């Protein structure tokens, strides 16, 4: 038995995680004053990028101002909510202090909350602690455009990282594809030009003929063995036959594709050579069509998703045509040694790819570093008034080093990510595209993989900044919100994988039977480029698993709090939802019901109060406003406890009693408070608008006697 690993146990309580929770709760009982596993309280911070981080800060400030934050045992965060969750865990931990530091510790109370509790007007600097808190809040306000922080790091820096990934992917694809193509040409039956295309096509015809003959043979056998058709042997034989058919069809399609690639290469080879290579070919395949005005009216009839899928397919096809062109150019110029050239290049690229750590050369690393510098800075420098752009201490601090803060008051932080399982043998994981994968101070893992001790997981290399960045890795192949979206499409995912366009992270599988060496480092070759070639390995049995945005599974960070049967949950929903469809809430409730048997009682009448519906004439505004921005719902865990649990749901919406300053920002920015999550470049005014909205909504909520009774 491995003491550093807890396996998922089918049939065990808490959806197979009973042993995990027993150890977690024992830790909390030992280190957290007054912790009661039967009366757990949690705060959930939703996804939504910098918008969510700003809004959630305002809500938590209000709770701290009323001395209610200390009553919460868990802080569960996902995606953008994790930006703020990470910032708080970092400052609460005290790990930012220099040796011999005289800096005060931060806590969860009115006087020691890291970012102050005086709302928008928090500017008092008459006391040292007030100056400290004002400095930290100012640092956040002034660095909302964290992806392009300045001081030499600009939009061109981000573009350069993407360009590097594109070049690396292009070179790798050309070398691998070129070598495969070159293997066909030494044989005598190949002739130059279109004859090669004809040969490929003839093989495809034979494969199609074999496919049809198999069907015919099946029908003959079916009619001649009527009595054995219903036997166990007949049933197994039919299953084997039905699994064989797609393989023959795939073979036919492959050779038809090779025929088409070579035909294009021969016909367009001269054009490719004269206009500068791949850009002209790719433009001919899809770019010129979109740019021609006579085609626009027809393209408008095709859904954007289909256009993007078709573009991805055409781009992959174009790259393969270029690879074939390159091999034929080698044959023409180096007829006796072209195979050795392609083999030598393949060996060189493979050797390099084998040693390149894929997590360090993808755009994940850039994203991770920028988040860290804004939300987990070297706080000693900030407190001294230094406009620092470095985060040396957080960069080296493992997630296992964070507990309940250096005062023992902080809530236990659950960072939610998604493990990509699109090729899982388990239907539930495969259908959802993944499973909730937590990164926490004690354990990291999921139902699909089991849970590994955090100090041992990935050889102890999982840092808090990395965990927060993974939780917010929105752009990733084979992953989308609640398992849906364009990036879950196979063609688009293959293209993103080829060019390593991912914000996600390759981690060691927690299961010691599958990955005994937690110190193993994922490389650009394996699992990187290997993923493109063997997509069936993207499951819970792979040595390296891919982690992405937790919102790709559940975007409110409620899932693990429901698993722990929290008796009171406050959830901040700051996801972009301009049409008030409440999709994230619906997804969280559905997963809680299916996986944990939890019932959440929220009626449409309650939701209607959160939707801006009051007429402008009644609200004295030139736009609609909502009755309120929060609701209280009953939660039933069906665990034999008579007392119902409560969920307080807070929504980014404009209610009637929101202050004039927020309404002023709304008039100047009509899409507020649901500005696109693509906008990750907040200025000070935009950051403050969302923070103040969260503050005012939470103050309104805390004036509700029902809420204050629950928070006793």
matplotlib code that plots the C-alpha trace (Angstrom):
import matplotlib.pyplot as plt

x = [0.0, 1.4, 1.0, 1.3, -1.7, -5.4, -7.3, -10.9, -13.1, -16.3, -19.2, -17.5, -19.2, -18.6, -18.5, -15.6, -13.4, -14.2, -10.6, -9.4, -11.9, -11.2, -7.5, -8.4, -10.9, -8.4, -5.9, -8.5, -9.6, -6.0, -5.1, -8.3, -10.0, -13.6, -13.7, -16.8, -17.0, -20.8, -21.2, -18.8, -18.9, -17.4, -16.9, -16.8, -15.2, -16.3, -14.5, -14.5, -10.9, -9.8, -13.5, -14.2, -11.1, -12.1, -15.7, -14.9, -12.4, -15.2, -17.4, -14.7, -13.7, -17.3, -17.3, -14.1, -15.4, -18.3, -15.9, -17.7, -14.8, -13.3, -16.3, -15.5, -13.6, -13.1, -12.2, -12.9, -11.8, -11.8, -10.3, -10.5, -11.8, -8.6, -6.6, -8.0, -8.0, -4.3, -3.6, -5.2, -3.6, -0.2, -0.6, -2.2, 0.6, 3.4, 5.7, 6.3, 8.3, 12.0, 14.2, 14.0, 11.1, 9.2, 6.2, 2.8, 0.9, -2.4, -5.6, -9.3, -10.5, -11.5, -8.2, -5.8, -7.4, -4.7, -6.5, -8.3, -12.1, -13.0, -14.5, -13.6, -12.6, -9.9, -7.0, -6.1, -2.4, -2.2, -1.3, 1.4, -1.0, -3.4, -0.5, 0.4, -3.1, -3.5, -0.2, -1.4, -4.8, -3.1, -0.8, -3.8, -5.6, -2.6, -1.8, -5.2, -3.6, -1.4, -0.7, 1.1, 2.6, 5.2, 8.8, 9.9, 7.1, 4.4, 1.9, 4.9, 6.3, 3.1, 3.0, 6.6, 5.8, 2.9, 5.2, 7.8, 5.1, 4.0, 7.5, 8.3, 5.1, 5.6, 9.2, 8.2, 5.3, 7.4, 10.1, 7.8, 5.4, 8.3, 10.0, 6.8, 6.2, 9.9, 9.4, 7.0, 9.3, 12.3, 10.1, 10.1, 6.4, 6.4, 6.7, 7.2, 4.3, 0.6, 1.4, 2.1, -1.3, -2.9, -1.1, -2.4, -5.9, -5.7, -4.8, -7.8, -10.0, -8.8, -9.5, -13.0, -13.6, -12.4, -14.7, -17.7, -16.7, -16.6, -20.2, -21.2, -19.4, -21.1, -24.6, -23.7, -22.6, -25.6, -28.0, -26.2, -25.9, -29.3, -29.4, -26.0, -26.7, -28.2, -25.5, -22.8, -20.2, -22.2, -22.7, -18.9, -18.1, -20.5, -18.8, -15.3, -16.6, -18.2, -15.0, -13.0, -15.1, -14.1, -10.4, -10.7, -12.7, -10.0, -7.4, -9.3, -9.8, -6.1, -4.9, -7.5, -6.1, -2.5, -3.7, -5.3, -2.2, 0.2, -2.2, -2.3, 1.4, 2.1, -0.5, 0.4, 4.1, 5.3, 3.0, 4.2, 7.8, 7.3, 5.1, 7.0, 5.9, 3.2, 1.6, 0.3, -0.9, -2.8, -4.2, -5.4, -7.0, -9.0, -7.8, -8.7, -12.2, -13.0, -11.4, -13.3, -16.4, -18.4, -18.1, -18.9, -22.7, -22.4, -20.0, -22.5, -24.9, -22.5, -22.2, -19.0, -18.1, -18.3, -16.2, -13.5, -13.6, -13.3, -10.4, -8.6, -9.0, -7.8, -4.8, -3.8, -4.2, -2.2, 0.7, 0.7, 0.9, 3.8, 5.6, 5.0, 6.3, 9.4, 10.2, 9.8, 12.1, 14.7, 14.2, 14.8, 18.0, 19.4, 18.1, 20.5, 20.5, 17.1, 16.0, 19.1, 18.5, 14.9, 16.0, 18.8, 16.4, 13.9, 16.5, 17.7, 14.2, 13.2, 16.3, 15.6, 11.9, 12.8, 14.6, 12.5, 10.1, 6.8, 5.3, 8.1, 8.0, 4.2, 2.2, 1.2, 4.5, 4.0, 0.4, 1.5, 4.4, 2.2, -0.5, 2.1, 3.6, 0.3, -1.5, 1.5, 4.2, 7.2, 5.0, 7.8, 8.8, 5.2, 4.9, 8.0, 6.4, 8.5, 6.7, 8.0, 7.4, 9.0, 7.7, 10.8, 9.4, 6.1, 7.9, 9.6, 6.8, 5.0, 1.2, 1.9, 3.4, 0.1, -2.2, -4.3, -2.0, 0.6, -2.1, -4.1, -7.2, -7.3, -9.8, -8.4, -8.0, -9.3, -8.1, -10.3, -8.9, -10.1, -8.3, -8.9, -10.4, -11.8, -10.6, -11.5, -12.9, -15.4, -18.5, -19.1, -15.7, -15.6, -19.0, -18.0, -14.6, -13.0, -13.3, -12.8, -9.1, -8.2, -4.8, -4.7, -2.2, -2.7, -3.7, -3.9, -6.1, -9.5, -12.0, -10.5, -6.9, -7.1, -5.3, -1.6, 0.0, 0.7, 4.3, 4.9, 2.7, 4.9, 7.9, 6.8, 7.2, 3.5, 3.7, 0.8, 1.2, 1.2, -1.9, -3.7, -2.7, -3.8, -7.2, -7.6, -6.2, -9.2, -7.7, -6.7, -7.2, -9.9, -11.5, -14.3, -16.8, -18.7, -17.1, -18.5, -17.1, -15.1, -11.8, -13.3, -13.6, -11.0, -9.6, -9.2, -7.7, -5.2, -4.1, -3.8, -1.7, 0.6, 1.4, 1.4, -1.2, -2.4, -2.6, -3.0, -0.4, 1.0, 1.2, 2.3, -0.6, -1.2, -1.7, 1.6, 0.7, 0.6, 3.2, 5.7, 8.2, 6.6, 9.9, 9.5, 9.3, 6.8, 8.6, 7.7, 7.9, 6.1, 3.4, 3.5, 3.7, 2.8, -0.7, -1.3, -0.2, -1.9, -5.0, -6.3, -3.8, -5.8, -7.3, -6.8, -4.4, -1.8, 1.5, 1.1, -2.4, -3.4, -4.9, -6.9, -9.3, -11.5, -14.4, -14.2, -15.8, -17.7, -17.3, -18.6, -16.2, -19.2, -18.5, -16.0, -18.0, -21.1, -19.0, -18.0, -21.6, -21.0, -23.9, -23.5, -22.0, -21.6, -20.9, -19.9, -21.0, -19.0, -19.0, -20.0, -23.7, -25.2, -28.4, -28.9, -29.1, -27.5, -25.7, -22.9, -25.4, -27.4, -24.3, -23.2, -26.6, -26.9, -23.4, -24.2, -27.4, -25.9, -22.7, -23.6, -27.4, -27.7, -30.9, -30.7, -34.0, -34.0, -37.1, -37.6, -39.2, -36.0, -33.9, -36.2, -35.3, -31.7, -32.5, -32.7, -36.4, -37.5, -38.7, -36.4, -39.2, -39.6, -35.9, -35.0, -32.4, -32.2, -31.7, -33.3, -32.2, -32.8, -34.7, -31.6, -28.3, -28.4, -30.7, -30.9, -31.6, -32.2, -29.7, -30.6, -27.8, -30.3, -27.8, -30.3, -29.9, -33.2, -31.7, -31.5, -28.3, -28.2, -26.7, -26.3, -25.9, -24.4, -24.7, -22.9, -26.0, -27.1, -29.8, -31.9, -29.9, -26.5, -24.6, -24.5, -20.8, -21.5, -24.4, -22.2, -19.7, -22.6, -23.7, -20.2, -19.8, -23.1, -21.8, -20.9, -21.1, -20.8, -17.9, -16.2, -13.9, -11.5, -10.8, -8.0, -6.6, -8.3, -7.4, -7.8, -11.3, -12.6, -11.0, -12.6, -16.0, -16.2, -14.6, -17.0, -20.0, -19.0, -18.6, -22.0, -23.8, -22.3, -23.1, -26.7, -26.7, -25.2, -28.1, -30.5, -31.4, -31.8, -28.1, -26.8, -28.7, -26.9, -23.5, -23.7]
y = [0.0, 3.4, 5.9, 8.8, 7.7, 7.2, 5.2, 5.9, 3.3, 2.4, 2.3, 4.2, 7.3, 10.8, 9.4, 7.1, 9.7, 8.9, 8.1, 11.3, 13.4, 11.6, 12.6, 16.1, 16.6, 15.1, 17.8, 20.5, 19.3, 19.3, 22.8, 24.8, 26.0, 25.0, 22.9, 20.6, 18.2, 18.1, 21.8, 22.7, 26.2, 27.1, 30.0, 29.3, 31.7, 31.2, 31.4, 34.6, 35.8, 39.1, 40.2, 37.4, 38.1, 41.8, 41.0, 38.2, 40.5, 42.9, 40.2, 38.7, 42.2, 42.7, 39.4, 40.2, 43.7, 42.0, 39.5, 36.6, 35.4, 33.6, 31.3, 29.6, 26.3, 26.0, 28.4, 26.6, 28.4, 27.9, 29.7, 33.5, 33.1, 31.3, 34.5, 36.0, 32.7, 32.4, 35.9, 35.4, 32.1, 33.6, 36.5, 34.5, 32.0, 34.4, 32.6, 35.9, 37.3, 37.8, 36.1, 38.2, 40.2, 42.5, 42.7, 42.0, 38.8, 38.9, 37.2, 37.0, 39.8, 43.4, 44.8, 42.3, 41.3, 41.6, 44.1, 46.1, 46.3, 49.9, 49.5, 51.9, 54.7, 52.6, 55.1, 55.8, 55.6, 57.0, 53.5, 51.1, 48.2, 50.5, 51.5, 47.9, 46.9, 50.0, 49.2, 45.6, 46.8, 49.5, 46.8, 44.9, 47.9, 49.0, 45.6, 44.5, 44.3, 41.4, 39.8, 42.8, 44.4, 46.6, 47.0, 45.2, 42.7, 43.7, 42.3, 41.5, 39.3, 37.3, 37.2, 35.9, 33.0, 32.0, 32.4, 30.1, 27.4, 27.7, 27.4, 24.4, 22.7, 23.4, 22.1, 18.9, 18.2, 18.8, 16.4, 13.7, 13.8, 14.2, 11.1, 9.1, 10.3, 9.5, 5.9, 5.3, 6.6, 4.1, 1.3, 0.5, 0.7, 4.5, 6.8, 10.5, 13.0, 12.1, 8.4, 8.2, 9.8, 7.1, 4.4, 5.7, 5.9, 2.3, 1.1, 3.0, 1.4, -2.0, -1.1, 0.0, -3.2, -5.2, -3.2, -4.0, -7.7, -7.9, -6.7, -9.3, -12.1, -11.1, -11.3, -14.7, -16.1, -14.6, -16.4, -19.7, -19.9, -18.8, -21.0, -19.8, -16.1, -15.8, -17.8, -16.3, -17.1, -15.5, -12.4, -12.1, -12.7, -9.9, -7.5, -8.3, -7.9, -4.6, -3.3, -4.5, -2.6, 1.0, 0.0, -1.1, 2.1, 4.3, 2.6, 3.4, 7.0, 7.3, 6.3, 8.5, 11.4, 10.5, 10.4, 13.8, 15.3, 14.1, 15.3, 18.8, 18.8, 17.9, 20.4, 23.3, 22.6, 25.2, 27.8, 26.9, 27.4, 30.7, 32.6, 31.7, 28.4, 27.5, 31.0, 30.9, 27.4, 27.9, 31.2, 29.4, 26.7, 28.8, 32.4, 33.7, 32.3, 34.3, 37.4, 37.4, 39.6, 37.4, 34.5, 36.3, 36.1, 32.4, 31.9, 33.9, 31.0, 28.6, 28.5, 30.0, 26.7, 24.8, 27.4, 27.1, 23.3, 23.4, 25.9, 23.7, 20.6, 22.6, 23.9, 20.4, 19.2, 22.2, 21.4, 17.8, 19.0, 21.1, 18.1, 16.1, 19.0, 19.2, 15.5, 15.6, 18.6, 16.5, 13.6, 15.9, 17.4, 14.6, 11.4, 9.0, 10.4, 12.0, 9.1, 9.5, 13.3, 12.9, 10.1, 12.3, 15.2, 12.9, 11.6, 15.2, 16.6, 13.5, 13.8, 17.5, 16.9, 14.2, 16.6, 19.7, 20.1, 20.8, 22.8, 25.3, 26.0, 26.4, 29.5, 28.1, 29.3, 32.9, 33.0, 31.4, 33.9, 37.0, 35.8, 35.2, 38.6, 40.4, 38.2, 36.6, 39.2, 39.6, 41.3, 42.7, 44.9, 46.0, 46.9, 49.0, 51.0, 49.4, 49.0, 45.5, 43.3, 40.1, 37.2, 35.2, 33.7, 32.4, 31.0, 28.4, 27.7, 24.4, 24.1, 21.6, 24.4, 26.2, 25.2, 27.4, 30.5, 31.4, 32.4, 29.2, 31.1, 30.9, 28.6, 25.4, 26.2, 23.8, 24.7, 23.0, 21.9, 19.5, 16.3, 15.7, 12.2, 12.4, 8.8, 7.3, 3.7, 4.9, 6.4, 9.1, 10.6, 10.2, 11.9, 14.8, 15.0, 15.0, 14.9, 17.4, 17.3, 19.1, 20.7, 21.3, 21.5, 17.9, 16.0, 16.3, 14.1, 13.0, 10.1, 9.0, 8.8, 8.7, 11.3, 11.7, 13.4, 17.0, 17.0, 13.9, 14.8, 15.7, 15.3, 18.3, 20.6, 21.8, 25.4, 27.6, 29.9, 26.8, 25.5, 28.8, 29.1, 25.5, 26.2, 29.2, 27.4, 28.3, 27.8, 24.1, 21.3, 18.7, 20.9, 23.4, 24.8, 21.8, 19.6, 21.6, 24.1, 24.4, 23.3, 19.9, 19.2, 16.6, 18.6, 21.9, 20.0, 18.2, 21.6, 23.1, 20.1, 20.2, 23.8, 23.3, 26.1, 25.2, 27.0, 23.7, 21.5, 18.0, 16.4, 13.0, 10.5, 10.3, 6.5, 4.8, 1.7, 3.8, 6.4, 5.1, 7.9, 11.2, 12.9, 12.1, 15.3, 15.5, 16.3, 17.9, 14.3, 12.4, 13.2, 16.3, 15.3, 11.7, 13.0, 13.9, 10.5, 8.4, 10.3, 7.1, 7.8, 10.8, 9.0, 8.0, 5.2, 7.5, 8.1, 11.8, 13.5, 16.8, 19.4, 22.4, 25.0, 23.7, 25.5, 22.9, 20.6, 22.9, 26.7, 27.7, 25.7, 24.1, 20.5, 19.7, 21.6, 19.6, 16.4, 17.6, 18.3, 21.8, 23.1, 26.7, 27.8, 31.3, 31.2, 34.2, 33.7, 36.2, 34.3, 36.2, 35.7, 38.7, 36.8, 35.5, 31.8, 30.6, 27.8, 27.5, 27.1, 24.6, 22.5, 22.6, 21.5, 18.7, 17.3, 17.5, 15.6, 12.9, 12.3, 13.0, 12.8, 16.4, 18.4, 22.2, 23.9, 27.0, 28.0, 30.1, 32.8, 33.2, 33.4, 36.0, 38.4, 38.4, 39.3, 43.0, 43.3, 46.4, 49.0, 52.0, 54.3, 52.6, 52.4, 56.0, 54.5, 54.3, 50.5, 47.7, 46.7, 43.6, 43.3, 42.0, 40.3, 37.3, 34.5, 31.8, 28.2, 25.0, 22.2, 18.6, 16.0, 13.2, 11.9, 11.4, 14.9, 16.7, 20.1, 21.5, 23.1, 26.5, 28.0, 31.7, 32.5, 35.9, 37.0, 39.9, 41.9, 45.5, 45.7, 48.7, 49.7, 49.8, 53.1, 55.9, 55.4, 51.9, 53.1, 55.8, 53.2, 51.2, 54.1, 54.5, 50.8, 49.2, 45.6, 45.9, 43.8, 41.0, 42.3, 39.6, 37.2, 37.7, 41.1, 40.4, 43.9, 45.8, 49.4, 50.8, 52.1, 48.8, 46.8, 49.1, 48.9, 45.1, 45.2, 47.8, 45.9, 42.9, 45.0, 46.7, 43.5, 41.7, 44.7, 44.4, 40.7, 41.1, 43.5, 40.6, 39.1, 35.6, 35.8, 37.1, 34.3, 31.7, 33.3, 33.2]
z = [0.0, -1.0, 1.9, -0.6, -2.7, -2.1, -4.7, -5.7, -4.1, -5.9, -3.5, -0.8, 0.7, -0.7, -4.3, -3.7, -1.8, 1.8, 2.7, 1.1, 3.1, 6.4, 6.1, 5.0, 7.9, 10.4, 9.4, 9.7, 13.1, 14.3, 12.9, 12.5, 15.7, 15.9, 12.8, 12.7, 9.8, 10.2, 9.8, 7.0, 5.5, 2.1, -0.3, -4.0, -6.5, -10.1, -13.4, -15.5, -15.8, -14.3, -14.1, -11.6, -9.6, -9.2, -8.3, -5.9, -4.1, -3.3, -1.9, 0.3, 1.5, 2.7, 4.5, 6.2, 7.2, 9.1, 10.7, 8.9, 6.7, 9.7, 9.9, 6.5, 6.4, 2.7, -0.2, -3.5, -6.6, -10.4, -13.3, -12.8, -9.3, -8.6, -9.4, -6.2, -4.3, -5.1, -4.1, -0.7, -0.1, -0.9, 1.4, 4.2, 4.1, 5.2, 2.8, 1.0, 4.0, 3.8, 6.6, 9.7, 8.4, 10.7, 8.4, 10.0, 9.2, 7.3, 8.4, 7.7, 10.1, 9.6, 10.7, 9.0, 5.7, 3.1, 0.8, 3.5, 4.3, 3.7, 0.3, -2.5, -0.2, 1.5, 1.3, 4.9, 5.4, 9.0, 10.3, 9.1, 8.6, 6.6, 4.4, 3.8, 2.8, 0.6, -1.1, -1.9, -3.2, -5.3, -6.8, -8.0, -9.4, -11.4, -12.8, -14.2, -17.6, -16.3, -19.7, -20.9, -17.8, -19.5, -18.4, -21.6, -21.6, -24.1, -26.6, -28.9, -26.1, -26.1, -29.9, -29.8, -27.5, -29.9, -32.9, -31.3, -30.8, -34.4, -35.7, -33.5, -34.5, -38.2, -38.2, -36.3, -38.6, -41.7, -40.5, -39.3, -42.3, -44.7, -43.4, -43.6, -47.2, -48.2, -47.2, -50.1, -52.8, -53.0, -54.4, -58.2, -58.6, -58.0, -61.0, -60.8, -61.0, -60.9, -61.2, -57.5, -56.8, -59.0, -57.1, -53.8, -55.2, -56.5, -53.0, -51.6, -54.2, -53.1, -49.5, -50.3, -52.3, -49.2, -47.0, -49.3, -49.5, -45.7, -45.7, -48.3, -46.4, -43.2, -44.9, -46.4, -43.0, -41.3, -43.6, -43.5, -39.7, -38.5, -35.4, -34.1, -34.6, -31.1, -29.4, -27.2, -29.8, -32.5, -30.5, -29.7, -33.4, -34.5, -32.1, -33.5, -37.0, -36.2, -34.6, -37.7, -40.2, -39.2, -39.5, -43.1, -43.9, -42.2, -44.3, -47.5, -46.4, -45.5, -49.0, -50.7, -48.6, -49.6, -53.3, -52.9, -51.1, -53.8, -56.6, -55.1, -54.6, -58.2, -59.6, -57.3, -56.7, -59.1, -57.5, -54.1, -55.2, -56.9, -54.3, -51.2, -49.9, -47.5, -47.1, -50.7, -50.5, -47.3, -48.7, -51.8, -49.7, -47.3, -46.9, -50.3, -50.2, -47.0, -48.5, -51.7, -51.3, -53.7, -51.3, -48.1, -48.6, -49.0, -46.0, -43.9, -44.3, -42.8, -39.0, -37.7, -35.9, -39.2, -40.9, -38.2, -38.3, -42.1, -41.9, -39.4, -41.7, -44.7, -42.9, -41.8, -45.3, -46.6, -44.2, -45.4, -49.0, -48.1, -46.5, -49.7, -51.8, -49.6, -50.0, -53.7, -53.9, -51.9, -54.3, -57.3, -55.8, -53.7, -55.5, -53.8, -50.3, -49.7, -47.4, -45.2, -45.0, -43.8, -41.4, -40.0, -39.5, -37.8, -35.4, -34.6, -34.1, -32.0, -29.8, -29.2, -28.6, -26.1, -23.8, -24.2, -21.2, -22.9, -20.0, -20.1, -23.8, -24.2, -23.8, -20.4, -18.9, -20.1, -18.8, -15.5, -14.9, -15.7, -13.3, -10.6, -10.9, -10.4, -7.9, -6.0, -6.1, -3.8, -1.2, 0.9, -2.0, -2.5, 1.1, 0.8, -2.0, -4.7, -8.0, -8.4, -11.5, -10.1, -8.0, -7.1, -3.9, -5.2, -8.3, -6.1, -3.5, -3.9, -3.5, -0.6, 1.4, 1.8, 4.6, 6.8, 6.8, 9.3, 11.8, 11.2, 10.3, 6.5, 4.8, 3.2, -0.5, -3.1, -6.6, -9.3, -12.6, -15.3, -16.4, -20.1, -20.6, -24.1, -24.9, -21.5, -21.4, -18.8, -20.5, -17.9, -18.2, -22.0, -22.4, -20.1, -21.7, -18.2, -14.5, -11.6, -10.6, -7.4, -6.5, -2.7, 0.1, 1.1, -2.1, -5.8, -8.1, -9.1, -9.1, -12.4, -11.2, -7.4, -5.2, -4.6, -1.7, -2.9, -1.7, -3.9, -6.9, -9.9, -7.7, -5.6, -8.6, -8.6, -7.3, -6.3, -9.4, -11.7, -10.0, -10.4, -14.0, -14.8, -13.2, -15.6, -18.7, -20.8, -24.3, -24.6, -27.2, -26.4, -23.7, -23.5, -21.0, -19.4, -22.1, -25.0, -27.5, -30.7, -29.1, -28.3, -32.1, -33.2, -36.2, -34.2, -31.3, -33.6, -35.1, -31.6, -30.4, -33.5, -32.7, -28.9, -28.5, -25.0, -21.7, -20.0, -18.2, -18.6, -15.2, -13.9, -13.4, -9.6, -9.8, -8.8, -10.8, -14.0, -13.2, -10.6, -11.3, -10.1, -11.0, -14.7, -16.8, -19.7, -22.9, -26.2, -27.7, -25.1, -24.3, -26.5, -30.2, -29.2, -28.4, -32.0, -33.2, -30.6, -29.4, -27.7, -24.9, -23.6, -20.7, -17.0, -18.0, -19.5, -17.7, -18.2, -18.0, -19.4, -17.0, -18.2, -16.9, -14.1, -15.9, -18.6, -16.0, -13.6, -13.6, -10.2, -8.0, -6.2, -7.1, -4.3, -1.7, -2.6, -2.2, 1.3, 2.1, 3.2, 5.2, 4.0, 0.7, -0.6, -4.4, -6.5, -10.1, -12.2, -15.5, -18.6, -18.9, -20.8, -21.6, -18.1, -19.1, -15.8, -17.7, -15.1, -12.3, -14.2, -15.0, -11.3, -10.1, -12.7, -11.8, -8.1, -8.5, -10.7, -8.9, -5.2, -5.1, -4.0, -4.6, -5.0, -4.8, -7.0, -8.8, -11.9, -9.7, -7.7, -10.8, -12.2, -9.4, -10.6, -14.2, -15.1, -15.9, -14.0, -16.6, -17.0, -16.1, -12.7, -12.0, -13.0, -15.3, -19.1, -18.9, -17.0, -13.5, -11.3, -8.0, -6.3, -7.0, -4.7, -3.7, -0.9, -1.9, 0.0, -0.4, 0.5, 0.7, 1.4, 4.1, 6.9, 8.3, 8.9, 8.7, 5.2, 4.1, 2.4, -0.8, -1.2, -4.8, -5.8, -9.4, -11.3, -12.0, -11.5, -8.8, -7.9, -4.9, -6.6, -6.1, -8.6, -9.4, -10.7, -12.8, -14.2, -15.4, -16.9, -19.0, -20.4, -20.8, -21.9, -21.8, -18.0, -15.9, -18.6, -20.6, -22.6, -20.7, -23.7, -22.2, -19.8, -20.0, -17.2, -16.3, -12.8, -13.5, -14.9, -12.0, -9.5, -11.1, -10.7, -7.2, -6.1, -7.6, -5.6, -2.4, -2.8, -3.6, -0.6, 1.7, 0.5, 1.1, 4.6, 5.5, 5.0, 8.4, 6.9, 5.7, 9.0, 10.8, 8.6, 9.2, 13.0]

ax = plt.figure().add_subplot(projection="3d")
ax.plot(x, y, z, "-o")
ax.set_aspect("equal")
plt.show()
